[in-house]
Amino acid sequence: MTTLHILFTAELPESLARLWSTGDSLLLAGASVTLALRPDLSLPQPLYALAEAVQARGLKLDQVALISSADWVELITRHDKSLSWS
């Protein structure tokens, strides 16, 4: 069973690593997009960021796939479940 983990906070929850399984994906939304700029963090892959949140903060993320709200909906359909972290 695959999970789309959707992170909204600017902190990476320790429990996320325990719940991560093969086939899972991480979507950074809201304030969490700033985590992609922290070289001290090893973020799970595959990793996506909501383009609107990145643009709203004036950021440039080269190592992250930026997706639209419509892409977000499609990403949800590719996973068995989604889990929001806030």
PDB file of N, CA, C and O in Angstrom:
ATOM      1  N   MET A   1       0.846  -1.177   0.000  1.00  0.00           N
ATOM      2  CA  MET A   1       0.000   0.000   0.000  1.00  0.00           C
ATOM      3  C   MET A   1       0.890   1.238   0.000  1.00  0.00           C
ATOM      4  O   MET A   1       1.781   1.364   0.840  1.00  0.00           O
ATOM      5  N   THR A   2       0.654   2.145  -0.933  1.00  0.00           N
ATOM      6  CA  THR A   2       1.472   3.352  -1.035  1.00  0.00           C
ATOM      7  C   THR A   2       0.751   4.548  -0.428  1.00  0.00           C
ATOM      8  O   THR A   2      -0.478   4.629  -0.432  1.00  0.00           O
ATOM      9  N   THR A   3       1.550   5.473   0.093  1.00  0.00           N
ATOM     10  CA  THR A   3       1.008   6.663   0.750  1.00  0.00           C
ATOM     11  C   THR A   3       1.638   7.919   0.166  1.00  0.00           C
ATOM     12  O   THR A   3       2.847   7.981  -0.057  1.00  0.00           O
ATOM     13  N   LEU A   4       0.806   8.909  -0.074  1.00  0.00           N
ATOM     14  CA  LEU A   4       1.289  10.247  -0.402  1.00  0.00           C
ATOM     15  C   LEU A   4       1.315  11.020   0.910  1.00  0.00           C
ATOM     16  O   LEU A   4       0.266  11.294   1.493  1.00  0.00           O
ATOM     17  N   HIS A   5       2.501  11.368   1.369  1.00  0.00           N
ATOM     18  CA  HIS A   5       2.673  12.155   2.591  1.00  0.00           C
ATOM     19  C   HIS A   5       2.677  13.617   2.176  1.00  0.00           C
ATOM     20  O   HIS A   5       3.497  14.029   1.356  1.00  0.00           O
ATOM     21  N   ILE A   6       1.768  14.402   2.735  1.00  0.00           N
ATOM     22  CA  ILE A   6       1.647  15.823   2.395  1.00  0.00           C
ATOM     23  C   ILE A   6       2.054  16.625   3.628  1.00  0.00           C
ATOM     24  O   ILE A   6       1.382  16.590   4.658  1.00  0.00           O
ATOM     25  N   LEU A   7       3.150  17.337   3.505  1.00  0.00           N
ATOM     26  CA  LEU A   7       3.718  18.065   4.635  1.00  0.00           C
ATOM     27  C   LEU A   7       3.426  19.557   4.491  1.00  0.00           C
ATOM     28  O   LEU A   7       3.690  20.156   3.449  1.00  0.00           O
ATOM     29  N   PHE A   8       2.876  20.148   5.555  1.00  0.00           N
ATOM     30  CA  PHE A   8       2.525  21.563   5.542  1.00  0.00           C
ATOM     31  C   PHE A   8       3.404  22.417   6.452  1.00  0.00           C
ATOM     32  O   PHE A   8       3.488  23.630   6.259  1.00  0.00           O
ATOM     33  N   THR A   9       4.055  21.813   7.432  1.00  0.00           N
ATOM     34  CA  THR A   9       4.843  22.579   8.400  1.00  0.00           C
ATOM     35  C   THR A   9       6.295  22.688   7.968  1.00  0.00           C
ATOM     36  O   THR A   9       6.764  21.916   7.132  1.00  0.00           O
ATOM     37  N   ALA A  10       6.995  23.645   8.536  1.00  0.00           N
ATOM     38  CA  ALA A  10       8.399  23.879   8.193  1.00  0.00           C
ATOM     39  C   ALA A  10       9.343  22.982   8.990  1.00  0.00           C
ATOM     40  O   ALA A  10      10.541  23.254   9.064  1.00  0.00           O
ATOM     41  N   GLU A  11       8.818  21.930   9.576  1.00  0.00           N
ATOM     42  CA  GLU A  11       9.637  20.963  10.297  1.00  0.00           C
ATOM     43  C   GLU A  11       9.328  19.573   9.781  1.00  0.00           C
ATOM     44  O   GLU A  11       8.176  19.248   9.494  1.00  0.00           O
ATOM     45  N   LEU A  12      10.365  18.752   9.664  1.00  0.00           N
ATOM     46  CA  LEU A  12      10.199  17.383   9.199  1.00  0.00           C
ATOM     47  C   LEU A  12       9.918  16.494  10.416  1.00  0.00           C
ATOM     48  O   LEU A  12      10.788  16.338  11.274  1.00  0.00           O
ATOM     49  N   PRO A  13       8.716  15.909  10.504  1.00  0.00           N
ATOM     50  CA  PRO A  13       8.381  15.081  11.663  1.00  0.00           C
ATOM     51  C   PRO A  13       9.250  13.816  11.714  1.00  0.00           C
ATOM     52  O   PRO A  13       9.436  13.149  10.696  1.00  0.00           O
ATOM     53  N   GLU A  14       9.775  13.493  12.887  1.00  0.00           N
ATOM     54  CA  GLU A  14      10.587  12.292  13.053  1.00  0.00           C
ATOM     55  C   GLU A  14       9.783  11.033  12.741  1.00  0.00           C
ATOM     56  O   GLU A  14      10.331  10.054  12.234  1.00  0.00           O
ATOM     57  N   SER A  15       8.503  11.055  13.039  1.00  0.00           N
ATOM     58  CA  SER A  15       7.671   9.873  12.817  1.00  0.00           C
ATOM     59  C   SER A  15       7.446   9.576  11.338  1.00  0.00           C
ATOM     60  O   SER A  15       7.025   8.475  10.984  1.00  0.00           O
ATOM     61  N   LEU A  16       7.721  10.541  10.479  1.00  0.00           N
ATOM     62  CA  LEU A  16       7.574  10.307   9.046  1.00  0.00           C
ATOM     63  C   LEU A  16       8.512   9.192   8.583  1.00  0.00           C
ATOM     64  O   LEU A  16       8.123   8.351   7.772  1.00  0.00           O
ATOM     65  N   ALA A  17       9.724   9.184   9.086  1.00  0.00           N
ATOM     66  CA  ALA A  17      10.693   8.142   8.705  1.00  0.00           C
ATOM     67  C   ALA A  17      10.201   6.754   9.111  1.00  0.00           C
ATOM     68  O   ALA A  17      10.418   5.782   8.389  1.00  0.00           O
ATOM     69  N   ARG A  18       9.549   6.662  10.249  1.00  0.00           N
ATOM     70  CA  ARG A  18       9.031   5.359  10.710  1.00  0.00           C
ATOM     71  C   ARG A  18       7.881   4.868   9.848  1.00  0.00           C
ATOM     72  O   ARG A  18       7.718   3.661   9.671  1.00  0.00           O
ATOM     73  N   LEU A  19       7.088   5.772   9.313  1.00  0.00           N
ATOM     74  CA  LEU A  19       5.919   5.394   8.535  1.00  0.00           C
ATOM     75  C   LEU A  19       6.206   5.271   7.038  1.00  0.00           C
ATOM     76  O   LEU A  19       5.346   4.818   6.283  1.00  0.00           O
ATOM     77  N   TRP A  20       7.394   5.666   6.603  1.00  0.00           N
ATOM     78  CA  TRP A  20       7.742   5.659   5.185  1.00  0.00           C
ATOM     79  C   TRP A  20       7.891   4.232   4.680  1.00  0.00           C
ATOM     80  O   TRP A  20       8.531   3.401   5.326  1.00  0.00           O
ATOM     81  N   SER A  21       7.300   3.951   3.528  1.00  0.00           N
ATOM     82  CA  SER A  21       7.390   2.633   2.897  1.00  0.00           C
ATOM     83  C   SER A  21       7.796   2.792   1.437  1.00  0.00           C
ATOM     84  O   SER A  21       7.640   3.866   0.856  1.00  0.00           O
ATOM     85  N   THR A  22       8.309   1.736   0.859  1.00  0.00           N
ATOM     86  CA  THR A  22       8.640   1.734  -0.565  1.00  0.00           C
ATOM     87  C   THR A  22       7.402   2.080  -1.370  1.00  0.00           C
ATOM     88  O   THR A  22       6.325   1.538  -1.121  1.00  0.00           O
ATOM     89  N   GLY A  23       7.544   2.965  -2.320  1.00  0.00           N
ATOM     90  CA  GLY A  23       6.426   3.403  -3.150  1.00  0.00           C
ATOM     91  C   GLY A  23       5.755   4.667  -2.663  1.00  0.00           C
ATOM     92  O   GLY A  23       4.919   5.228  -3.371  1.00  0.00           O
ATOM     93  N   ASP A  24       6.101   5.136  -1.462  1.00  0.00           N
ATOM     94  CA  ASP A  24       5.537   6.371  -0.925  1.00  0.00           C
ATOM     95  C   ASP A  24       6.154   7.585  -1.626  1.00  0.00           C
ATOM     96  O   ASP A  24       7.221   7.492  -2.231  1.00  0.00           O
ATOM     97  N   SER A  25       5.470   8.708  -1.532  1.00  0.00           N
ATOM     98  CA  SER A  25       5.948   9.979  -2.082  1.00  0.00           C
ATOM     99  C   SER A  25       5.726  11.071  -1.045  1.00  0.00           C
ATOM    100  O   SER A  25       4.864  10.950  -0.175  1.00  0.00           O
ATOM    101  N   LEU A  26       6.515  12.140  -1.147  1.00  0.00           N
ATOM    102  CA  LEU A  26       6.388  13.282  -0.248  1.00  0.00           C
ATOM    103  C   LEU A  26       6.070  14.526  -1.057  1.00  0.00           C
ATOM    104  O   LEU A  26       6.763  14.844  -2.023  1.00  0.00           O
ATOM    105  N   LEU A  27       5.018  15.227  -0.655  1.00  0.00           N
ATOM    106  CA  LEU A  27       4.642  16.500  -1.270  1.00  0.00           C
ATOM    107  C   LEU A  27       4.833  17.604  -0.246  1.00  0.00           C
ATOM    108  O   LEU A  27       4.255  17.562   0.840  1.00  0.00           O
ATOM    109  N   LEU A  28       5.642  18.588  -0.595  1.00  0.00           N
ATOM    110  CA  LEU A  28       5.835  19.766   0.248  1.00  0.00           C
ATOM    111  C   LEU A  28       4.813  20.815  -0.167  1.00  0.00           C
ATOM    112  O   LEU A  28       4.733  21.184  -1.339  1.00  0.00           O
ATOM    113  N   ALA A  29       4.035  21.292   0.796  1.00  0.00           N
ATOM    114  CA  ALA A  29       3.012  22.307   0.550  1.00  0.00           C
ATOM    115  C   ALA A  29       3.116  23.356   1.649  1.00  0.00           C
ATOM    116  O   ALA A  29       3.593  23.060   2.744  1.00  0.00           O
ATOM    117  N   GLY A  30       2.683  24.557   1.370  1.00  0.00           N
ATOM    118  CA  GLY A  30       2.741  25.595   2.390  1.00  0.00           C
ATOM    119  C   GLY A  30       4.168  25.870   2.832  1.00  0.00           C
ATOM    120  O   GLY A  30       5.089  25.871   2.015  1.00  0.00           O
ATOM    121  N   ALA A  31       4.350  26.104   4.132  1.00  0.00           N
ATOM    122  CA  ALA A  31       5.656  26.466   4.680  1.00  0.00           C
ATOM    123  C   ALA A  31       6.704  25.375   4.526  1.00  0.00           C
ATOM    124  O   ALA A  31       7.899  25.660   4.599  1.00  0.00           O
ATOM    125  N   SER A  32       6.288  24.152   4.316  1.00  0.00           N
ATOM    126  CA  SER A  32       7.257  23.051   4.222  1.00  0.00           C
ATOM    127  C   SER A  32       8.161  23.151   2.999  1.00  0.00           C
ATOM    128  O   SER A  32       9.205  22.500   2.967  1.00  0.00           O
ATOM    129  N   VAL A  33       7.800  23.939   1.998  1.00  0.00           N
ATOM    130  CA  VAL A  33       8.655  24.050   0.809  1.00  0.00           C
ATOM    131  C   VAL A  33      10.047  24.573   1.165  1.00  0.00           C
ATOM    132  O   VAL A  33      11.006  24.320   0.435  1.00  0.00           O
ATOM    133  N   THR A  34      10.165  25.293   2.267  1.00  0.00           N
ATOM    134  CA  THR A  34      11.474  25.810   2.677  1.00  0.00           C
ATOM    135  C   THR A  34      12.416  24.688   3.101  1.00  0.00           C
ATOM    136  O   THR A  34      13.631  24.882   3.105  1.00  0.00           O
ATOM    137  N   LEU A  35      11.890  23.531   3.454  1.00  0.00           N
ATOM    138  CA  LEU A  35      12.735  22.406   3.844  1.00  0.00           C
ATOM    139  C   LEU A  35      13.633  21.945   2.704  1.00  0.00           C
ATOM    140  O   LEU A  35      14.717  21.416   2.951  1.00  0.00           O
ATOM    141  N   ALA A  36      13.211  22.133   1.482  1.00  0.00           N
ATOM    142  CA  ALA A  36      13.999  21.712   0.323  1.00  0.00           C
ATOM    143  C   ALA A  36      15.287  22.524   0.187  1.00  0.00           C
ATOM    144  O   ALA A  36      16.188  22.128  -0.553  1.00  0.00           O
ATOM    145  N   LEU A  37      15.384  23.640   0.883  1.00  0.00           N
ATOM    146  CA  LEU A  37      16.578  24.481   0.831  1.00  0.00           C
ATOM    147  C   LEU A  37      17.600  24.118   1.909  1.00  0.00           C
ATOM    148  O   LEU A  37      18.698  24.673   1.938  1.00  0.00           O
ATOM    149  N   ARG A  38      17.241  23.195   2.784  1.00  0.00           N
ATOM    150  CA  ARG A  38      18.129  22.836   3.896  1.00  0.00           C
ATOM    151  C   ARG A  38      19.036  21.672   3.511  1.00  0.00           C
ATOM    152  O   ARG A  38      18.571  20.539   3.385  1.00  0.00           O
ATOM    153  N   PRO A  39      20.325  21.943   3.325  1.00  0.00           N
ATOM    154  CA  PRO A  39      21.247  20.878   2.926  1.00  0.00           C
ATOM    155  C   PRO A  39      21.483  19.840   4.026  1.00  0.00           C
ATOM    156  O   PRO A  39      21.968  18.744   3.748  1.00  0.00           O
ATOM    157  N   ASP A  40      21.145  20.177   5.263  1.00  0.00           N
ATOM    158  CA  ASP A  40      21.353  19.240   6.369  1.00  0.00           C
ATOM    159  C   ASP A  40      20.262  18.169   6.442  1.00  0.00           C
ATOM    160  O   ASP A  40      20.382  17.220   7.216  1.00  0.00           O
ATOM    161  N   LEU A  41      19.209  18.310   5.652  1.00  0.00           N
ATOM    162  CA  LEU A  41      18.112  17.340   5.654  1.00  0.00           C
ATOM    163  C   LEU A  41      18.212  16.407   4.461  1.00  0.00           C
ATOM    164  O   LEU A  41      18.551  16.816   3.351  1.00  0.00           O
ATOM    165  N   SER A  42      17.915  15.172   4.715  1.00  0.00           N
ATOM    166  CA  SER A  42      17.811  14.200   3.633  1.00  0.00           C
ATOM    167  C   SER A  42      16.322  13.892   3.483  1.00  0.00           C
ATOM    168  O   SER A  42      15.769  13.077   4.222  1.00  0.00           O
ATOM    169  N   LEU A  43      15.691  14.543   2.535  1.00  0.00           N
ATOM    170  CA  LEU A  43      14.250  14.376   2.349  1.00  0.00           C
ATOM    171  C   LEU A  43      13.962  13.102   1.569  1.00  0.00           C
ATOM    172  O   LEU A  43      14.690  12.755   0.638  1.00  0.00           O
ATOM    173  N   PRO A  44      12.893  12.405   1.956  1.00  0.00           N
ATOM    174  CA  PRO A  44      12.532  11.179   1.237  1.00  0.00           C
ATOM    175  C   PRO A  44      12.232  11.455  -0.234  1.00  0.00           C
ATOM    176  O   PRO A  44      11.836  12.560  -0.607  1.00  0.00           O
ATOM    177  N   GLN A  45      12.422  10.454  -1.038  1.00  0.00           N
ATOM    178  CA  GLN A  45      12.166  10.536  -2.478  1.00  0.00           C
ATOM    179  C   GLN A  45      11.129   9.493  -2.874  1.00  0.00           C
ATOM    180  O   GLN A  45      11.073   8.444  -2.232  1.00  0.00           O
ATOM    181  N   PRO A  46      10.321   9.713  -3.873  1.00  0.00           N
ATOM    182  CA  PRO A  46      10.263  10.909  -4.699  1.00  0.00           C
ATOM    183  C   PRO A  46       9.686  12.094  -3.937  1.00  0.00           C
ATOM    184  O   PRO A  46       8.853  11.945  -3.043  1.00  0.00           O
ATOM    185  N   LEU A  47      10.152  13.261  -4.316  1.00  0.00           N
ATOM    186  CA  LEU A  47       9.820  14.501  -3.631  1.00  0.00           C
ATOM    187  C   LEU A  47       9.199  15.477  -4.617  1.00  0.00           C
ATOM    188  O   LEU A  47       9.711  15.686  -5.717  1.00  0.00           O
ATOM    189  N   TYR A  48       8.086  16.068  -4.201  1.00  0.00           N
ATOM    190  CA  TYR A  48       7.377  17.058  -5.015  1.00  0.00           C
ATOM    191  C   TYR A  48       7.137  18.289  -4.157  1.00  0.00           C
ATOM    192  O   TYR A  48       7.120  18.201  -2.929  1.00  0.00           O
ATOM    193  N   ALA A  49       6.952  19.433  -4.798  1.00  0.00           N
ATOM    194  CA  ALA A  49       6.601  20.665  -4.095  1.00  0.00           C
ATOM    195  C   ALA A  49       5.483  21.353  -4.864  1.00  0.00           C
ATOM    196  O   ALA A  49       5.484  21.378  -6.095  1.00  0.00           O
ATOM    197  N   LEU A  50       4.554  21.898  -4.143  1.00  0.00           N
ATOM    198  CA  LEU A  50       3.451  22.629  -4.752  1.00  0.00           C
ATOM    199  C   LEU A  50       3.996  23.951  -5.294  1.00  0.00           C
ATOM    200  O   LEU A  50       4.479  24.791  -4.534  1.00  0.00           O
ATOM    201  N   ALA A  51       3.914  24.125  -6.595  1.00  0.00           N
ATOM    202  CA  ALA A  51       4.500  25.294  -7.266  1.00  0.00           C
ATOM    203  C   ALA A  51       3.983  26.608  -6.686  1.00  0.00           C
ATOM    204  O   ALA A  51       4.754  27.557  -6.536  1.00  0.00           O
ATOM    205  N   GLU A  52       2.708  26.680  -6.361  1.00  0.00           N
ATOM    206  CA  GLU A  52       2.126  27.914  -5.809  1.00  0.00           C
ATOM    207  C   GLU A  52       2.806  28.308  -4.503  1.00  0.00           C
ATOM    208  O   GLU A  52       3.045  29.492  -4.266  1.00  0.00           O
ATOM    209  N   ALA A  53       3.119  27.333  -3.655  1.00  0.00           N
ATOM    210  CA  ALA A  53       3.765  27.611  -2.377  1.00  0.00           C
ATOM    211  C   ALA A  53       5.197  28.075  -2.581  1.00  0.00           C
ATOM    212  O   ALA A  53       5.677  28.953  -1.863  1.00  0.00           O
ATOM    213  N   VAL A  54       5.876  27.494  -3.550  1.00  0.00           N
ATOM    214  CA  VAL A  54       7.250  27.892  -3.868  1.00  0.00           C
ATOM    215  C   VAL A  54       7.259  29.316  -4.416  1.00  0.00           C
ATOM    216  O   VAL A  54       8.062  30.143  -3.983  1.00  0.00           O
ATOM    217  N   GLN A  55       6.383  29.602  -5.355  1.00  0.00           N
ATOM    218  CA  GLN A  55       6.318  30.931  -5.961  1.00  0.00           C
ATOM    219  C   GLN A  55       5.906  31.991  -4.954  1.00  0.00           C
ATOM    220  O   GLN A  55       6.418  33.110  -4.995  1.00  0.00           O
ATOM    221  N   ALA A  56       4.994  31.662  -4.056  1.00  0.00           N
ATOM    222  CA  ALA A  56       4.533  32.629  -3.056  1.00  0.00           C
ATOM    223  C   ALA A  56       5.664  33.069  -2.130  1.00  0.00           C
ATOM    224  O   ALA A  56       5.628  34.167  -1.574  1.00  0.00           O
ATOM    225  N   ARG A  57       6.663  32.209  -1.971  1.00  0.00           N
ATOM    226  CA  ARG A  57       7.794  32.520  -1.103  1.00  0.00           C
ATOM    227  C   ARG A  57       9.000  33.022  -1.891  1.00  0.00           C
ATOM    228  O   ARG A  57      10.051  33.290  -1.308  1.00  0.00           O
ATOM    229  N   GLY A  58       8.862  33.149  -3.197  1.00  0.00           N
ATOM    230  CA  GLY A  58       9.941  33.653  -4.030  1.00  0.00           C
ATOM    231  C   GLY A  58      11.147  32.734  -4.067  1.00  0.00           C
ATOM    232  O   GLY A  58      12.280  33.197  -4.197  1.00  0.00           O
ATOM    233  N   LEU A  59      10.910  31.432  -3.952  1.00  0.00           N
ATOM    234  CA  LEU A  59      12.008  30.467  -3.914  1.00  0.00           C
ATOM    235  C   LEU A  59      12.292  29.878  -5.287  1.00  0.00           C
ATOM    236  O   LEU A  59      11.465  29.937  -6.196  1.00  0.00           O
ATOM    237  N   LYS A  60      13.472  29.316  -5.407  1.00  0.00           N
ATOM    238  CA  LYS A  60      13.846  28.572  -6.613  1.00  0.00           C
ATOM    239  C   LYS A  60      14.351  27.215  -6.132  1.00  0.00           C
ATOM    240  O   LYS A  60      15.363  27.134  -5.436  1.00  0.00           O
ATOM    241  N   LEU A  61      13.652  26.165  -6.500  1.00  0.00           N
ATOM    242  CA  LEU A  61      14.015  24.816  -6.085  1.00  0.00           C
ATOM    243  C   LEU A  61      14.387  24.003  -7.318  1.00  0.00           C
ATOM    244  O   LEU A  61      13.519  23.608  -8.097  1.00  0.00           O
ATOM    245  N   ASP A  62      15.671  23.759  -7.487  1.00  0.00           N
ATOM    246  CA  ASP A  62      16.142  23.045  -8.670  1.00  0.00           C
ATOM    247  C   ASP A  62      16.046  21.528  -8.536  1.00  0.00           C
ATOM    248  O   ASP A  62      15.908  20.829  -9.539  1.00  0.00           O
ATOM    249  N   GLN A  63      16.117  21.016  -7.321  1.00  0.00           N
ATOM    250  CA  GLN A  63      16.182  19.574  -7.106  1.00  0.00           C
ATOM    251  C   GLN A  63      14.829  18.936  -6.802  1.00  0.00           C
ATOM    252  O   GLN A  63      14.759  17.757  -6.454  1.00  0.00           O
ATOM    253  N   VAL A  64      13.766  19.708  -6.933  1.00  0.00           N
ATOM    254  CA  VAL A  64      12.430  19.231  -6.562  1.00  0.00           C
ATOM    255  C   VAL A  64      11.483  19.392  -7.746  1.00  0.00           C
ATOM    256  O   VAL A  64      11.507  20.412  -8.435  1.00  0.00           O
ATOM    257  N   ALA A  65      10.656  18.386  -7.976  1.00  0.00           N
ATOM    258  CA  ALA A  65       9.642  18.469  -9.032  1.00  0.00           C
ATOM    259  C   ALA A  65       8.509  19.370  -8.565  1.00  0.00           C
ATOM    260  O   ALA A  65       7.840  19.065  -7.578  1.00  0.00           O
ATOM    261  N   LEU A  66       8.291  20.473  -9.262  1.00  0.00           N
ATOM    262  CA  LEU A  66       7.200  21.386  -8.921  1.00  0.00           C
ATOM    263  C   LEU A  66       5.934  20.923  -9.623  1.00  0.00           C
ATOM    264  O   LEU A  66       5.947  20.592 -10.809  1.00  0.00           O
ATOM    265  N   ILE A  67       4.840  20.907  -8.871  1.00  0.00           N
ATOM    266  CA  ILE A  67       3.572  20.459  -9.435  1.00  0.00           C
ATOM    267  C   ILE A  67       2.480  21.486  -9.173  1.00  0.00           C
ATOM    268  O   ILE A  67       2.561  22.269  -8.227  1.00  0.00           O
ATOM    269  N   SER A  68       1.462  21.471 -10.021  1.00  0.00           N
ATOM    270  CA  SER A  68       0.307  22.357  -9.872  1.00  0.00           C
ATOM    271  C   SER A  68      -0.727  21.694  -8.970  1.00  0.00           C
ATOM    272  O   SER A  68      -0.574  20.539  -8.574  1.00  0.00           O
ATOM    273  N   SER A  69      -1.768  22.433  -8.654  1.00  0.00           N
ATOM    274  CA  SER A  69      -2.869  21.857  -7.867  1.00  0.00           C
ATOM    275  C   SER A  69      -3.523  20.698  -8.606  1.00  0.00           C
ATOM    276  O   SER A  69      -3.907  19.706  -7.986  1.00  0.00           O
ATOM    277  N   ALA A  70      -3.651  20.811  -9.913  1.00  0.00           N
ATOM    278  CA  ALA A  70      -4.228  19.720 -10.715  1.00  0.00           C
ATOM    279  C   ALA A  70      -3.329  18.487 -10.672  1.00  0.00           C
ATOM    280  O   ALA A  70      -3.817  17.359 -10.601  1.00  0.00           O
ATOM    281  N   ASP A  71      -2.000  18.708 -10.715  1.00  0.00           N
ATOM    282  CA  ASP A  71      -1.059  17.593 -10.606  1.00  0.00           C
ATOM    283  C   ASP A  71      -1.160  16.924  -9.238  1.00  0.00           C
ATOM    284  O   ASP A  71      -0.993  15.711  -9.112  1.00  0.00           O
ATOM    285  N   TRP A  72      -1.436  17.731  -8.219  1.00  0.00           N
ATOM    286  CA  TRP A  72      -1.589  17.218  -6.857  1.00  0.00           C
ATOM    287  C   TRP A  72      -2.736  16.210  -6.817  1.00  0.00           C
ATOM    288  O   TRP A  72      -2.604  15.132  -6.237  1.00  0.00           O
ATOM    289  N   VAL A  73      -3.838  16.558  -7.424  1.00  0.00           N
ATOM    290  CA  VAL A  73      -4.997  15.651  -7.464  1.00  0.00           C
ATOM    291  C   VAL A  73      -4.610  14.347  -8.164  1.00  0.00           C
ATOM    292  O   VAL A  73      -4.964  13.262  -7.704  1.00  0.00           O
ATOM    293  N   GLU A  74      -3.889  14.458  -9.268  1.00  0.00           N
ATOM    294  CA  GLU A  74      -3.459  13.268 -10.002  1.00  0.00           C
ATOM    295  C   GLU A  74      -2.503  12.429  -9.157  1.00  0.00           C
ATOM    296  O   GLU A  74      -2.561  11.200  -9.186  1.00  0.00           O
ATOM    297  N   LEU A  75      -1.629  13.088  -8.410  1.00  0.00           N
ATOM    298  CA  LEU A  75      -0.689  12.388  -7.533  1.00  0.00           C
ATOM    299  C   LEU A  75      -1.434  11.611  -6.456  1.00  0.00           C
ATOM    300  O   LEU A  75      -1.044  10.494  -6.115  1.00  0.00           O
ATOM    301  N   ILE A  76      -2.481  12.182  -5.931  1.00  0.00           N
ATOM    302  CA  ILE A  76      -3.293  11.488  -4.921  1.00  0.00           C
ATOM    303  C   ILE A  76      -3.890  10.209  -5.501  1.00  0.00           C
ATOM    304  O   ILE A  76      -3.936   9.182  -4.824  1.00  0.00           O
ATOM    305  N   THR A  77      -4.341  10.268  -6.741  1.00  0.00           N
ATOM    306  CA  THR A  77      -4.977   9.089  -7.347  1.00  0.00           C
ATOM    307  C   THR A  77      -3.983   7.966  -7.603  1.00  0.00           C
ATOM    308  O   THR A  77      -4.392   6.815  -7.760  1.00  0.00           O
ATOM    309  N   ARG A  78      -2.681   8.268  -7.651  1.00  0.00           N
ATOM    310  CA  ARG A  78      -1.659   7.241  -7.873  1.00  0.00           C
ATOM    311  C   ARG A  78      -1.230   6.534  -6.594  1.00  0.00           C
ATOM    312  O   ARG A  78      -0.422   5.606  -6.638  1.00  0.00           O
ATOM    313  N   HIS A  79      -1.765   6.965  -5.461  1.00  0.00           N
ATOM    314  CA  HIS A  79      -1.428   6.353  -4.176  1.00  0.00           C
ATOM    315  C   HIS A  79      -2.687   5.755  -3.552  1.00  0.00           C
ATOM    316  O   HIS A  79      -3.804   6.206  -3.806  1.00  0.00           O
ATOM    317  N   ASP A  80      -2.477   4.736  -2.737  1.00  0.00           N
ATOM    318  CA  ASP A  80      -3.608   4.085  -2.075  1.00  0.00           C
ATOM    319  C   ASP A  80      -4.242   4.975  -1.016  1.00  0.00           C
ATOM    320  O   ASP A  80      -5.448   4.913  -0.781  1.00  0.00           O
ATOM    321  N   LYS A  81      -3.421   5.800  -0.383  1.00  0.00           N
ATOM    322  CA  LYS A  81      -3.945   6.711   0.640  1.00  0.00           C
ATOM    323  C   LYS A  81      -3.055   7.931   0.716  1.00  0.00           C
ATOM    324  O   LYS A  81      -1.954   7.944   0.166  1.00  0.00           O
ATOM    325  N   SER A  82      -3.540   8.965   1.405  1.00  0.00           N
ATOM    326  CA  SER A  82      -2.732  10.156   1.645  1.00  0.00           C
ATOM    327  C   SER A  82      -2.762  10.472   3.135  1.00  0.00           C
ATOM    328  O   SER A  82      -3.733  10.186   3.836  1.00  0.00           O
ATOM    329  N   LEU A  83      -1.680  11.063   3.588  1.00  0.00           N
ATOM    330  CA  LEU A  83      -1.540  11.396   5.007  1.00  0.00           C
ATOM    331  C   LEU A  83      -0.998  12.808   5.097  1.00  0.00           C
ATOM    332  O   LEU A  83       0.084  13.098   4.587  1.00  0.00           O
ATOM    333  N   SER A  84      -1.757  13.697   5.753  1.00  0.00           N
ATOM    334  CA  SER A  84      -1.338  15.087   5.903  1.00  0.00           C
ATOM    335  C   SER A  84      -0.612  15.278   7.217  1.00  0.00           C
ATOM    336  O   SER A  84      -1.041  14.783   8.259  1.00  0.00           O
ATOM    337  N   TRP A  85       0.493  16.002   7.154  1.00  0.00           N
ATOM    338  CA  TRP A  85       1.296  16.333   8.322  1.00  0.00           C
ATOM    339  C   TRP A  85       1.244  17.853   8.518  1.00  0.00           C
ATOM    340  O   TRP A  85       1.652  18.613   7.641  1.00  0.00           O
ATOM    341  N   SER A  86       0.739  18.283   9.674  1.00  0.00           N
ATOM    342  CA  SER A  86       0.681  19.714   9.931  1.00  0.00           C
ATOM    343  C   SER A  86       1.061  20.035  11.360  1.00  0.00           C
ATOM    344  O   SER A  86       1.065  21.203  11.750  1.00  0.00           O
TER     345      SER A  86
END
